[in-house]
Amino acid sequence: MIHRRLPRFDSDQPLVDLQRSLRTIRSADLSPDELLLHSGGPVSDIARASLLMAPAYHRTLLKQPPPIDASEKPSPPSPLNGEIQFPTIPPMIVEVQQWNGKGWITRETRTASNLTEAMRLARLGTIQPTPDELPSLGTVTGLLGYDLVQWTSPVDILYRPNEGTVLGVLYPLDAYIHHNRELDVMTLVSAEDHPWANLPIEETSIIPQKPLEIIHSMNPVSTSDAHHAHQVQRIIESIRGGHLYQANYGRTWSGLTDIHPWGVFERLVEINPAPFSGWLHAPDLDLAIASSSPELLLEMGLDCVSTRPIKGTRPRGMHLEADTAEVTTMLTSRKEIAEHMMLVDLEMNDIRRISRVGSTIWADWRIESLPNVHHMVSTVSGHPASGVDVPSALQHLFPGGSITGCPKDVTIAAISELEEAPRGAWTGSLGYEDPLRSQGVWNILIRTMEAHSTDDGWHAIIKAGGGITAESDPASEVEEAKLKAAALIEACWPKSNLDPLTQPVSAESRIESIRVVDDRTSALLTRLHTDSPRVHRLSNPPRVLFVNNLDSFTWNIVDELRICGAEVIIVSGRGPESNVDIEVLLETHSPTHIVLGPGPSEPTSSPLTMAFARWALDTNSPLPTLGLCLGHQALGIADGWVLKRTPSGAVHGVPMSIEHVSSGLFIHSEDFPTMMRYHSLSITAPKGNTKQKLAANAWVEPTGLIMGVEAIDRPVHGIQFHPESCGSPAGRALLKTFLDLERDASRSILEDSPQASEQQD
């Protein structure tokens, strides 16, 4: 192995300059594929290093397989209306290719049933350790397109890529140049038989960037603002119906461009530098990717796995006062904070799924200001569980929740219905994984151009969007998407007819901590700085049977129950594995407690949840049962309560004070605990009927909306909020109270509850 330090280049972007210059001395027998993982902007904790791949000898293509059933369905389902299907997906095609000096030839064709398998098949040859903790030779780097979601999510999507479409390109590194930006040190690492081993890179003359040459003035094609606003309104209506909490809709700009994709990338490096940028070009595939992404999907080391969701966007101001005002506007916006906290909870869920019990924390919350926009960014991290490596971590994190929505699986299906096309590279990932050190870094491909070479020239595709919540304003969402796309459009189609309001502003990048601007940010910052919990180890732990209803917070609840000392068995409430008799489940798993989990749509979408709800209320001496949100609503329906849209409107990602009587789960609670609400629907007691087995014991004022119920003669409880959320500081204590319930315990309702009095009237 060759390992040598290179001299400093007089350049702010040395690997970009090297990539440009090395093309002139590449011999014809070397592969032309290029890949650069580029860290731009100020040097910081997220912008530490860049990596330039040398000409590769091997690569692995991930391709779309032929469909199992090509016949058209007469009436496709509508995920926006809660109609979710769980198809049998054929395995993806994995082509292992080798460069023979003239072109790429397929050496082996295999299949993979999930993303983990595919990435492990891309590990080719011997993996050699390198000094200075640099990536090992044999490290796998490349592109994972968004449409690989077919093998990371169980739900059906309406629009799949055509058979044979390249969904991913992965290269094992035979040689590369690494730039440590913190130390400003460049290092060449190479196999001894690679042409770069003796390449006189030190003597390379840097070719300056060419001035931008515009041959024609072109305009991209895009859907109308009116159509965009209509799609946003469809999402809002779906949220109000309880089917979604938040969804990320992407709009497309596309067309021929006179600018070569490399020229677009160089322009992005100049006008929109970002820490997780990237360039990929595979000429024989007619594919090029130019990205200036600020977002991290996954960073993993031996004892840490983390993600950095971005949600919350404001434009840069024209001067300092205006710039500061934009940040304040973002921090005081209930919609922006709620949108962000939903993603924090979602990513906590994904990281907890692959981490040791009790090790996952919300680690950081800050404003990252890029040249064109301000973003609100959090870090969620944990200690990976035994056996978890980068491919298995990606299996559970990919694609990022910030660019799908919440609940994640349901929004993946809804996105396909809304966008009516595969996404391609956009919102997929560029990155690397070092299997020897179990390390890796993968971005999320936002602020990205995907280009395809055609007979008429380069055809470019740009997508941009935003997270839509119940409080979104369609016109504002249209402007936000155009703002995010502005720098890319300007780089790809210079002098196009951009909306003057979304012309990119180029300001200095910076990072700043979230500051207290109101009671909401103060409470969340207090929660952020709470220490990681101590896991309780019990000699006779409660055994919880948890019904998973396709929610994005399932693993948060499971982790919290395990922190409290419980053993948790998870069963599917929706999908092909959910058709199980509850008596079989009880006999098989012998639980001591039942938890009916949250999820999208109405409880009737989960027959297993409804069966357990009726069992809990009709069976003599049932096990202690807790219904969370959808599970809470199921208990209400089973008892004859009425489920309808919440009169005061959908609430998602908003912490609120809960008023309660000191009974049931609230027996030890403080007077007005703050709990995170996620719901569009709610239950009310039927009027004039005094035979209900449930009574309300918690609500929010001044509306009196019911937030909790308990059975009068049995240990059955329901809550219409999320105790596991980062916005519920007292939630773990409530779950501990539930686990302390015994099978034959009974609770009585205080007669002075206004809801109880109304029910008796």
KELOTI-312630 format. One record per residue (C-alpha): residue in one letter; z, x, y. Coordinates in steps of 0.5 Angstrom, whole numbers, plus 500, padded with zeros to 3 digits. Each point is the difference from the previous one (the first is absolute). Example, Ala and Ser with C-alpha at 12.3 -4.5 7.8 and 13.67 -1.06 7.14 Angstrom:
BEGIN
a516525491 s498502507 
//
This chain:
BEGIN
m500500500 i498502507 h505499506 r499503506 r502499507 l495499505 p500502508 r501495505 f494497503 d499499507 s500492499 d505494501 q496497494 p499506495 l498497494 v495495504 d497506503 l500503493 q497494496 r494500506 s499508499 l500501493 r494495498 t496505503 i502505495 r500496494 s496502494 a495495498 d503500493 l507497502 s502493500 p499497507 d506495500 e505501505 l507498501 l505501506 l507498501 h501501507 s506499504 g499499507 g504499506 p507503502 v503504495 s506496497 d503498494 i494496498 a495505502 r502506497 a494503496 s492499498 l496501494 l493502499 m497499494 a495506497 p493498497 a503496493 y497501493 h503494497 r501493503 t502493497 l497494502 l504493500 k495494499 q499493500 p499497493 p496494498 p503494500 i503496494 d497494502 a495500505 s499492500 e502497507 k506496500 p498493503 s506499504 p503507502 p508500502 s503500507 p505505500 l502498507 n502493497 g504504495 e495500494 i501506497 q496503493 f502505496 p494503496 t499505495 i497506503 p495504496 p502508501 m497504505 i494505499 v502507500 e495505500 v502507500 q494505503 q499507501 w495504505 n495504496 g497504506 k495494501 g503494500 w506496497 i500498493 t504495496 r504504495 e504494497 t501493502 r507496498 t503494502 a507499504 s504494500 n504502506 l500504506 t505505496 e496501494 a494501505 m503506504 r503503494 l493501497 a498503506 r504506499 l495505497 g501507498 t506505500 i505498506 q503507503 p506501504 t499503507 p505504505 d503497506 e500493497 l493499502 p496495495 s499502493 l493502498 g498494496 t503495505 v496494501 t498497506 g495495503 l499493501 l503493498 g496494502 y504494502 d496496494 l504504495 v505494502 q497497494 w504505495 t506500504 s501492501 p500495495 v497494505 d493499500 i495501506 l494496501 y496506503 r499506495 p495506501 n494500497 e499503493 g500508500 t503500507 v504506501 l507498502 g503507500 v498508500 l505505497 y499508500 p505505497 l500506505 d497506497 a501503507 y502498507 i503502507 h507498502 h502500508 n507500501 r500497507 e508501501 l499508499 d492500502 v499503493 m494500496 t499501493 l495501495 v501498493 s495501494 a499500493 e497507499 d493498498 h499496505 p495502506 w505499505 a504505497 n496506503 l497496506 p501504506 i503494504 e504505505 e493502502 t497492501 s497499507 i503493503 i494496502 p502496506 q500492499 k493497503 p500496506 l500493498 e492498500 i499492500 i493499498 h500492501 s505496503 m503495494 n504495499 p504498494 v500493497 s506496499 t503493499 s501496506 d507500504 a500493498 h499501493 h506505500 a504495504 h499495495 q502505494 v506501503 q502493501 r498499493 i505505498 i505497505 e499493496 s501503493 i507503503 r502494502 g499497493 g504505497 h495504497 l500506504 y505504504 q495505503 a493502499 n496505503 y493498501 g494505501 r494499505 t494504499 w495504504 s494503497 g493502501 l495506501 t503506504 d496506503 i506504499 h501504494 p507498496 w502507501 g499500508 v504493500 f506504496 e500506505 r500495506 l506496497 v503507499 e499501508 i502493503 n504497494 p504505497 a505498494 p504503495 f497497494 s493501501 g494502495 w493501499 l496499493 h493501499 a496499493 p493500502 d497498493 l505494501 d497499507 l507499502 a504503506 i507498502 a503502507 s507498502 s505501505 s506497497 p507500502 e503497494 l503503494 l500496493 l504505496 e503506500 m504503494 g504506498 l504502494 d506496503 c497495505 v495495501 s498496506 t495496504 r500499508 p497493501 i497498507 k501493503 g500499507 t495502505 r499500508 p494504504 r502506504 g501499507 m496503506 h506503503 l507502498 e503494502 a495495497 d501504494 t507500499 a499492502 e496499494 v505503495 t506496503 t495494499 m499502493 l508501499 t502493503 s494496496 r504496495 k493499496 e499508500 i507502498 a499494494 e493503498 h503507500 m507498496 m496496495 l496506498 v506504500 d503495495 l494501496 e499507500 m508500498 n498496494 d494505498 i504506500 r506497497 r495498494 i499508498 s507502503 r507501497 v505495501 g503500507 s496506503 t495496504 i501500507 w497498507 a500507503 d497500506 w497495506 r496503506 i494499504 e494504499 s495500506 l493502498 p495502506 n498492500 v506496497 h507500499 h502498493 m507498497 v501505494 s506500495 t501505494 v503497493 s502505495 g503501493 h502504495 p494499494 a503498493 s499504494 g493500498 v497498507 d494505502 v495499506 p495496495 s505495498 a503499507 l493499503 q500494495 h505496503 l499502507 f492500501 p498497504 g505500505 g503494502 s499501508 i493498499 t500495495 g506495502 c506497497 p501498494 k495505498 d497498494 v498493503 t498503507 i495504496 a497494497 a500497507 i497506503 s494499495 e499493502 l500501507 e496507501 e495497494 a498507498 p503506497 r503505505 g498507497 a503506503 w504496506 t507500498 g500504494 s502507500 l498507501 g505506497 y502504495 e505501494 d503506497 p502498493 l503507499 r505499505 s500492500 q498500507 g495497504 v498497507 w495494501 n499496506 i497493502 l493500502 i501496506 r496502507 t494502495 m492500499 e497499494 a493502500 h494500495 s493504501 t494495499 d493501501 d501498507 g506505502 w507499500 h503493499 a507500503 i506495498 i506500504 k506495499 a506498504 g505495500 g507498500 g506497497 i500492501 t507496501 a502493501 e501502507 s493504501 d496498506 p492500497 a497502507 s505506500 e499502493 v492500501 e502505506 e505504496 a494501495 k495502505 l505505503 k501503493 a493501499 a498502507 a500508499 l496499493 i495496504 e500505505 a499506496 c495496495 w496496505 p500504507 k499495506 s500494496 n502494504 l508500499 d504495503 p503503506 l507498498 t500504494 q496507502 p505505497 v505503505 s501508498 a507501501 e505506498 s503499493 r507500499 i506497495 e506497503 s506497497 i501492500 r505498506 v504495501 v497494504 d504494498 d505497494 r494500495 t498508501 s508501500 a502497494 l494503496 l501507502 t507499498 r498498493 l495505500 h505505500 t505497495 d501505494 s497500493 p504496496 r504502494 v498497493 h506496497 r500502492 l504494496 s502501493 n498493499 p494498505 p497494501 r494498497 v495497505 l494497498 f495500506 v494495501 n495504504 n495495504 l495505502 d504502506 s500507504 f507500500 t502500493 w502507499 n504500506 i504494497 v500504493 d503506503 e505497504 l503496494 r500507496 i503503506 c506495499 g500502492 a496495497 e495501494 v493496502 i495498496 i493497503 v496495498 s494497503 g500493503 r492500502 g494503496 p498500493 e507503497 s504494504 n499495494 v506501496 d506495498 i506501504 e504499494 v496506497 l502504506 l507499499 e501501493 t496506501 h503504506 s507496499 p501501508 t507498504 h496498506 i493497502 v497502507 l494496502 g496504504 p496499507 g492499500 p495497504 s497493500 e505494497 p504501494 t496496496 s495506499 s505503496 p502495494 l505505497 t504500507 m500492500 a502500492 f506505502 a502496506 r500493496 w504504494 a505502505 l501493503 d500496494 t503505494 n507499499 s504507502 p493504502 l500507502 p502502507 t493499503 l497502507 g494498503 l497504506 c495497505 l495497495 g506500494 h504496505 q495495502 a499499492 l507498500 g499495505 i494497497 a503500493 d506496504 g496495503 w499503507 v494500505 l496507501 k496500506 r497504505 t506503505 p500496506 s502505504 g494505498 a499505495 v505506500 h498507497 g504506501 v505498505 p507501499 m505494503 s507498500 i502495494 e505495501 h504498494 v506497496 s505505497 s498498493 g495502494 l497507502 f503500507 i507499497 h501508503 s495500505 e501501508 d499494504 f493501503 p496505495 t493503502 m495498495 m493502499 r495493500 y494500496 h497493500 s495494502 l503495496 s507497499 i504494496 t504494503 a505496497 p497493498 k503494504 g504495497 n501503494 t507503498 k498502493 q498507502 k503506496 l499505506 a503500506 a498504506 n505505502 a496505505 w495498506 v498503507 e501497506 p498496504 t495497496 g505499494 l495503495 i503501493 m500507498 g505499494 v502495495 e505500494 a501496494 i506496500 d502501493 r497506498 p498507502 v494499503 h498502506 g493501505 i499503506 q494500505 f500507502 h500507498 p506504499 e497506497 s496501507 c501506505 g502494504 s505498496 p506504501 a505496496 g495498495 r503505494 a507497501 l497493499 l496502494 k507503497 t503494501 f495496496 l501506494 d507498500 l499493498 e502498493 r496495496 d505495500 a502501508 s499494504 r500499508 s502495504 i497498507 l504500506 e500493503 d499502507 s493503499 p495496505 q495500494 a505497495 s502495505 e493498501 q499499493 q506496499 d498495505 
//
